Amino acid sequence: MSVHHQQDELDLAPSEDVQITRQDLIDRLNDDLRREYQAIIAYVVYSQVIKGAQYMNIAAELEKHAAEELRHAS
């Protein structure tokens, strides 16, 4: 299994040149999960603090994004 870092993305294309350990894979998956939960928290917080004429539209959109991130994390 090959792992190449490119702008926070994992390339898990089969390759003979690089090996990834089980613990490294676990650590990387946990990092990805952490980022998903951070995004969920940010979307929820932002949806609760915005003000102005477009409040309802923006809040609904942020909550939709939070739900999508939660599905990614599940």
Distance bins in CASP14 RR format, pairs under 12 A and 6 or more apart:
PFRMAT RR
TARGET T0000
AUTHOR 0000-0000-0000
RMODE 2
METHOD distances of the structure
MODEL  1
1 10 0 0 0 0 1 0 0 0 0 0 0
1 11 0 0 0 0 1 0 0 0 0 0 0
1 12 1 0 1 0 0 0 0 0 0 0 0
1 13 0 0 0 0 1 0 0 0 0 0 0
1 14 1 0 0 1 0 0 0 0 0 0 0
1 15 1 0 0 1 0 0 0 0 0 0 0
1 16 0 0 0 0 0 1 0 0 0 0 0
1 17 0 0 0 0 0 1 0 0 0 0 0
1 18 1 0 0 1 0 0 0 0 0 0 0
1 19 1 0 0 1 0 0 0 0 0 0 0
1 20 1 0 1 0 0 0 0 0 0 0 0
1 21 0 0 0 0 1 0 0 0 0 0 0
1 22 0 0 0 0 0 1 0 0 0 0 0
1 24 0 0 0 0 1 0 0 0 0 0 0
1 25 1 0 0 1 0 0 0 0 0 0 0
1 28 0 0 0 0 0 1 0 0 0 0 0
2 10 0 0 0 0 1 0 0 0 0 0 0
2 11 1 0 0 1 0 0 0 0 0 0 0
2 12 1 0 0 1 0 0 0 0 0 0 0
2 13 1 0 1 0 0 0 0 0 0 0 0
2 14 1 0 0 1 0 0 0 0 0 0 0
2 15 1 1 0 0 0 0 0 0 0 0 0
2 16 0 0 0 0 1 0 0 0 0 0 0
2 17 1 0 0 1 0 0 0 0 0 0 0
2 18 1 0 1 0 0 0 0 0 0 0 0
2 19 0 0 0 0 1 0 0 0 0 0 0
2 20 1 0 0 1 0 0 0 0 0 0 0
2 25 0 0 0 0 0 1 0 0 0 0 0
3 9 0 0 0 0 0 1 0 0 0 0 0
3 10 1 0 1 0 0 0 0 0 0 0 0
3 11 1 0 0 1 0 0 0 0 0 0 0
3 12 1 0 0 1 0 0 0 0 0 0 0
3 13 0 0 0 0 1 0 0 0 0 0 0
3 14 0 0 0 0 0 1 0 0 0 0 0
3 15 0 0 0 0 1 0 0 0 0 0 0
3 17 0 0 0 0 0 1 0 0 0 0 0
3 18 1 0 0 1 0 0 0 0 0 0 0
3 19 0 0 0 0 1 0 0 0 0 0 0
3 20 1 0 1 0 0 0 0 0 0 0 0
3 21 0 0 0 0 0 1 0 0 0 0 0
3 24 1 0 0 1 0 0 0 0 0 0 0
3 25 0 0 0 0 1 0 0 0 0 0 0
3 27 0 0 0 0 0 1 0 0 0 0 0
3 28 1 0 0 1 0 0 0 0 0 0 0
3 29 0 0 0 0 0 1 0 0 0 0 0
4 10 1 0 0 1 0 0 0 0 0 0 0
4 11 1 0 1 0 0 0 0 0 0 0 0
4 12 0 0 0 0 1 0 0 0 0 0 0
4 13 0 0 0 0 1 0 0 0 0 0 0
4 15 0 0 0 0 1 0 0 0 0 0 0
4 17 0 0 0 0 1 0 0 0 0 0 0
4 18 1 0 0 1 0 0 0 0 0 0 0
4 20 0 0 0 0 0 1 0 0 0 0 0
4 28 0 0 0 0 0 1 0 0 0 0 0
5 11 0 0 0 0 1 0 0 0 0 0 0
5 12 0 0 0 0 0 1 0 0 0 0 0
5 18 0 0 0 0 0 1 0 0 0 0 0
5 20 0 0 0 0 0 1 0 0 0 0 0
5 24 0 0 0 0 0 1 0 0 0 0 0
5 28 0 0 0 0 1 0 0 0 0 0 0
5 31 0 0 0 0 0 1 0 0 0 0 0
6 13 0 0 0 0 0 1 0 0 0 0 0
8 28 0 0 0 0 0 1 0 0 0 0 0
8 31 0 0 0 0 1 0 0 0 0 0 0
8 32 0 0 0 0 1 0 0 0 0 0 0
8 35 0 0 0 0 1 0 0 0 0 0 0
9 28 0 0 0 0 0 1 0 0 0 0 0
9 32 0 0 0 0 0 1 0 0 0 0 0
9 35 0 0 0 0 0 1 0 0 0 0 0
10 18 0 0 0 0 0 1 0 0 0 0 0
10 20 0 0 0 0 1 0 0 0 0 0 0
10 24 0 0 0 0 0 1 0 0 0 0 0
10 25 0 0 0 0 1 0 0 0 0 0 0
10 27 0 0 0 0 0 1 0 0 0 0 0
10 28 1 0 0 1 0 0 0 0 0 0 0
10 29 0 0 0 0 1 0 0 0 0 0 0
10 31 0 0 0 0 1 0 0 0 0 0 0
10 32 1 0 0 1 0 0 0 0 0 0 0
11 18 0 0 0 0 1 0 0 0 0 0 0
11 20 0 0 0 0 0 1 0 0 0 0 0
11 28 0 0 0 0 0 1 0 0 0 0 0
12 18 0 0 0 0 0 1 0 0 0 0 0
12 20 0 0 0 0 1 0 0 0 0 0 0
12 24 0 0 0 0 0 1 0 0 0 0 0
12 25 0 0 0 0 1 0 0 0 0 0 0
12 28 0 0 0 0 1 0 0 0 0 0 0
12 29 0 0 0 0 0 1 0 0 0 0 0
12 32 0 0 0 0 0 1 0 0 0 0 0
13 20 0 0 0 0 0 1 0 0 0 0 0
14 20 0 0 0 0 0 1 0 0 0 0 0
18 24 0 0 0 0 0 1 0 0 0 0 0
19 25 0 0 0 0 0 1 0 0 0 0 0
20 26 0 0 0 0 0 1 0 0 0 0 0
20 27 0 0 0 0 0 1 0 0 0 0 0
20 28 0 0 0 0 1 0 0 0 0 0 0
20 29 0 0 0 0 0 1 0 0 0 0 0
21 27 0 0 0 0 1 0 0 0 0 0 0
21 28 0 0 0 0 0 1 0 0 0 0 0
22 28 0 0 0 0 0 1 0 0 0 0 0
22 29 0 0 0 0 0 1 0 0 0 0 0
23 29 0 0 0 0 0 1 0 0 0 0 0
23 30 0 0 0 0 0 1 0 0 0 0 0
24 30 0 0 0 0 0 1 0 0 0 0 0
24 31 0 0 0 0 0 1 0 0 0 0 0
25 31 0 0 0 0 0 1 0 0 0 0 0
25 32 0 0 0 0 0 1 0 0 0 0 0
26 32 0 0 0 0 0 1 0 0 0 0 0
26 33 0 0 0 0 0 1 0 0 0 0 0
27 33 0 0 0 0 0 1 0 0 0 0 0
27 34 0 0 0 0 0 1 0 0 0 0 0
28 34 0 0 0 0 0 1 0 0 0 0 0
28 35 0 0 0 0 0 1 0 0 0 0 0
29 35 0 0 0 0 0 1 0 0 0 0 0
29 36 0 0 0 0 0 1 0 0 0 0 0
29 73 0 0 0 0 0 1 0 0 0 0 0
30 36 0 0 0 0 0 1 0 0 0 0 0
30 37 0 0 0 0 0 1 0 0 0 0 0
30 73 0 0 0 0 0 1 0 0 0 0 0
31 37 0 0 0 0 0 1 0 0 0 0 0
31 38 0 0 0 0 0 1 0 0 0 0 0
32 38 0 0 0 0 0 1 0 0 0 0 0
32 39 0 0 0 0 0 1 0 0 0 0 0
32 69 0 0 0 0 0 1 0 0 0 0 0
32 72 0 0 0 0 1 0 0 0 0 0 0
32 73 0 0 0 0 1 0 0 0 0 0 0
33 39 0 0 0 0 0 1 0 0 0 0 0
33 40 0 0 0 0 0 1 0 0 0 0 0
33 69 0 0 0 0 0 1 0 0 0 0 0
33 70 0 0 0 0 0 1 0 0 0 0 0
33 72 0 0 0 0 1 0 0 0 0 0 0
33 73 1 0 1 0 0 0 0 0 0 0 0
33 74 0 0 0 0 1 0 0 0 0 0 0
34 40 0 0 0 0 0 1 0 0 0 0 0
34 41 0 0 0 0 0 1 0 0 0 0 0
34 69 0 0 0 0 0 1 0 0 0 0 0
34 73 0 0 0 0 1 0 0 0 0 0 0
35 41 0 0 0 0 0 1 0 0 0 0 0
35 42 0 0 0 0 0 1 0 0 0 0 0
35 69 0 0 0 0 1 0 0 0 0 0 0
35 72 0 0 0 0 1 0 0 0 0 0 0
35 73 0 0 0 0 1 0 0 0 0 0 0
36 42 0 0 0 0 0 1 0 0 0 0 0
36 43 0 0 0 0 0 1 0 0 0 0 0
36 65 0 0 0 0 0 1 0 0 0 0 0
36 66 0 0 0 0 0 1 0 0 0 0 0
36 67 0 0 0 0 0 1 0 0 0 0 0
36 68 0 0 0 0 1 0 0 0 0 0 0
36 69 1 0 1 0 0 0 0 0 0 0 0
36 70 1 0 0 1 0 0 0 0 0 0 0
36 71 0 0 0 0 1 0 0 0 0 0 0
36 72 1 0 1 0 0 0 0 0 0 0 0
36 73 1 1 0 0 0 0 0 0 0 0 0
36 74 0 0 0 0 1 0 0 0 0 0 0
37 43 0 0 0 0 0 1 0 0 0 0 0
37 44 0 0 0 0 0 1 0 0 0 0 0
37 66 0 0 0 0 0 1 0 0 0 0 0
37 69 1 0 0 1 0 0 0 0 0 0 0
37 70 0 0 0 0 1 0 0 0 0 0 0
37 72 0 0 0 0 1 0 0 0 0 0 0
37 73 1 0 0 1 0 0 0 0 0 0 0
37 74 0 0 0 0 0 1 0 0 0 0 0
38 44 0 0 0 0 0 1 0 0 0 0 0
38 45 0 0 0 0 0 1 0 0 0 0 0
38 66 0 0 0 0 0 1 0 0 0 0 0
38 69 0 0 0 0 1 0 0 0 0 0 0
38 72 0 0 0 0 0 1 0 0 0 0 0
38 73 0 0 0 0 0 1 0 0 0 0 0
39 45 0 0 0 0 0 1 0 0 0 0 0
39 46 0 0 0 0 0 1 0 0 0 0 0
39 62 0 0 0 0 0 1 0 0 0 0 0
39 65 1 0 0 1 0 0 0 0 0 0 0
39 66 1 0 0 1 0 0 0 0 0 0 0
39 67 0 0 0 0 0 1 0 0 0 0 0
39 68 0 0 0 0 1 0 0 0 0 0 0
39 69 1 0 1 0 0 0 0 0 0 0 0
39 70 0 0 0 0 1 0 0 0 0 0 0
39 71 0 0 0 0 0 1 0 0 0 0 0
39 72 0 0 0 0 1 0 0 0 0 0 0
39 73 0 0 0 0 1 0 0 0 0 0 0
40 46 0 0 0 0 0 1 0 0 0 0 0
40 47 0 0 0 0 0 1 0 0 0 0 0
40 62 0 0 0 0 0 1 0 0 0 0 0
40 63 0 0 0 0 0 1 0 0 0 0 0
40 64 0 0 0 0 0 1 0 0 0 0 0
40 65 0 0 0 0 1 0 0 0 0 0 0
40 66 1 0 1 0 0 0 0 0 0 0 0
40 67 0 0 0 0 1 0 0 0 0 0 0
40 68 0 0 0 0 1 0 0 0 0 0 0
40 69 1 0 1 0 0 0 0 0 0 0 0
40 70 1 0 1 0 0 0 0 0 0 0 0
40 71 0 0 0 0 0 1 0 0 0 0 0
40 72 0 0 0 0 1 0 0 0 0 0 0
40 73 1 0 0 1 0 0 0 0 0 0 0
40 74 0 0 0 0 0 1 0 0 0 0 0
41 47 0 0 0 0 0 1 0 0 0 0 0
41 48 0 0 0 0 0 1 0 0 0 0 0
41 62 0 0 0 0 0 1 0 0 0 0 0
41 65 0 0 0 0 0 1 0 0 0 0 0
41 66 0 0 0 0 1 0 0 0 0 0 0
41 69 0 0 0 0 1 0 0 0 0 0 0
41 70 0 0 0 0 0 1 0 0 0 0 0
41 73 0 0 0 0 0 1 0 0 0 0 0
42 48 0 0 0 0 0 1 0 0 0 0 0
42 49 0 0 0 0 0 1 0 0 0 0 0
42 62 0 0 0 0 1 0 0 0 0 0 0
42 65 0 0 0 0 1 0 0 0 0 0 0
42 66 0 0 0 0 1 0 0 0 0 0 0
42 69 0 0 0 0 1 0 0 0 0 0 0
43 49 0 0 0 0 0 1 0 0 0 0 0
43 50 0 0 0 0 0 1 0 0 0 0 0
43 58 0 0 0 0 0 1 0 0 0 0 0
43 59 0 0 0 0 1 0 0 0 0 0 0
43 60 0 0 0 0 0 1 0 0 0 0 0
43 61 0 0 0 0 1 0 0 0 0 0 0
43 62 1 0 1 0 0 0 0 0 0 0 0
43 63 1 0 0 1 0 0 0 0 0 0 0
43 64 0 0 0 0 1 0 0 0 0 0 0
43 65 1 0 1 0 0 0 0 0 0 0 0
43 66 1 1 0 0 0 0 0 0 0 0 0
43 67 0 0 0 0 1 0 0 0 0 0 0
43 68 0 0 0 0 1 0 0 0 0 0 0
43 69 1 0 0 1 0 0 0 0 0 0 0
43 70 0 0 0 0 1 0 0 0 0 0 0
44 50 0 0 0 0 0 1 0 0 0 0 0
44 59 0 0 0 0 1 0 0 0 0 0 0
44 62 1 0 0 1 0 0 0 0 0 0 0
44 63 1 0 0 1 0 0 0 0 0 0 0
44 64 0 0 0 0 0 1 0 0 0 0 0
44 65 0 0 0 0 1 0 0 0 0 0 0
44 66 1 0 1 0 0 0 0 0 0 0 0
44 67 0 0 0 0 1 0 0 0 0 0 0
44 69 0 0 0 0 1 0 0 0 0 0 0
44 70 0 0 0 0 1 0 0 0 0 0 0
45 59 0 0 0 0 0 1 0 0 0 0 0
45 62 0 0 0 0 1 0 0 0 0 0 0
45 63 0 0 0 0 0 1 0 0 0 0 0
45 66 0 0 0 0 1 0 0 0 0 0 0
46 55 0 0 0 0 0 1 0 0 0 0 0
46 58 0 0 0 0 1 0 0 0 0 0 0
46 59 0 0 0 0 1 0 0 0 0 0 0
46 61 0 0 0 0 1 0 0 0 0 0 0
46 62 1 0 1 0 0 0 0 0 0 0 0
46 63 0 0 0 0 1 0 0 0 0 0 0
46 65 0 0 0 0 1 0 0 0 0 0 0
46 66 0 0 0 0 1 0 0 0 0 0 0
47 55 0 0 0 0 1 0 0 0 0 0 0
47 56 0 0 0 0 0 1 0 0 0 0 0
47 57 0 0 0 0 0 1 0 0 0 0 0
47 58 1 0 0 1 0 0 0 0 0 0 0
47 59 1 0 1 0 0 0 0 0 0 0 0
47 60 1 0 0 1 0 0 0 0 0 0 0
47 61 0 0 0 0 1 0 0 0 0 0 0
47 62 1 1 0 0 0 0 0 0 0 0 0
47 63 1 0 1 0 0 0 0 0 0 0 0
47 64 0 0 0 0 1 0 0 0 0 0 0
47 65 0 0 0 0 1 0 0 0 0 0 0
47 66 1 0 0 1 0 0 0 0 0 0 0
47 67 0 0 0 0 0 1 0 0 0 0 0
48 55 0 0 0 0 0 1 0 0 0 0 0
48 58 0 0 0 0 0 1 0 0 0 0 0
48 59 1 0 0 1 0 0 0 0 0 0 0
48 62 0 0 0 0 1 0 0 0 0 0 0
48 63 0 0 0 0 1 0 0 0 0 0 0
48 66 0 0 0 0 0 1 0 0 0 0 0
49 55 0 0 0 0 0 1 0 0 0 0 0
49 58 0 0 0 0 0 1 0 0 0 0 0
49 59 0 0 0 0 1 0 0 0 0 0 0
49 62 0 0 0 0 0 1 0 0 0 0 0
50 56 0 0 0 0 1 0 0 0 0 0 0
50 57 0 0 0 0 1 0 0 0 0 0 0
50 58 1 0 1 0 0 0 0 0 0 0 0
50 59 1 0 0 1 0 0 0 0 0 0 0
50 60 0 0 0 0 0 1 0 0 0 0 0
50 61 0 0 0 0 0 1 0 0 0 0 0
50 62 1 0 0 1 0 0 0 0 0 0 0
50 63 0 0 0 0 0 1 0 0 0 0 0
51 58 0 0 0 0 1 0 0 0 0 0 0
51 59 0 0 0 0 1 0 0 0 0 0 0
52 58 0 0 0 0 1 0 0 0 0 0 0
52 59 0 0 0 0 0 1 0 0 0 0 0
54 60 0 0 0 0 0 1 0 0 0 0 0
54 61 0 0 0 0 1 0 0 0 0 0 0
54 62 0 0 0 0 0 1 0 0 0 0 0
55 61 0 0 0 0 0 1 0 0 0 0 0
55 62 0 0 0 0 0 1 0 0 0 0 0
56 62 0 0 0 0 0 1 0 0 0 0 0
56 63 0 0 0 0 0 1 0 0 0 0 0
57 63 0 0 0 0 0 1 0 0 0 0 0
57 64 0 0 0 0 0 1 0 0 0 0 0
58 64 0 0 0 0 0 1 0 0 0 0 0
58 65 0 0 0 0 0 1 0 0 0 0 0
59 65 0 0 0 0 0 1 0 0 0 0 0
59 66 0 0 0 0 0 1 0 0 0 0 0
60 66 0 0 0 0 0 1 0 0 0 0 0
60 67 0 0 0 0 0 1 0 0 0 0 0
61 67 0 0 0 0 0 1 0 0 0 0 0
61 68 0 0 0 0 0 1 0 0 0 0 0
62 68 0 0 0 0 0 1 0 0 0 0 0
62 69 0 0 0 0 0 1 0 0 0 0 0
63 69 0 0 0 0 0 1 0 0 0 0 0
63 70 0 0 0 0 0 1 0 0 0 0 0
64 70 0 0 0 0 0 1 0 0 0 0 0
64 71 0 0 0 0 0 1 0 0 0 0 0
65 71 0 0 0 0 0 1 0 0 0 0 0
65 72 0 0 0 0 0 1 0 0 0 0 0
66 72 0 0 0 0 0 1 0 0 0 0 0
66 73 0 0 0 0 0 1 0 0 0 0 0
67 73 0 0 0 0 0 1 0 0 0 0 0
67 74 0 0 0 0 0 1 0 0 0 0 0
68 74 0 0 0 0 0 1 0 0 0 0 0
END
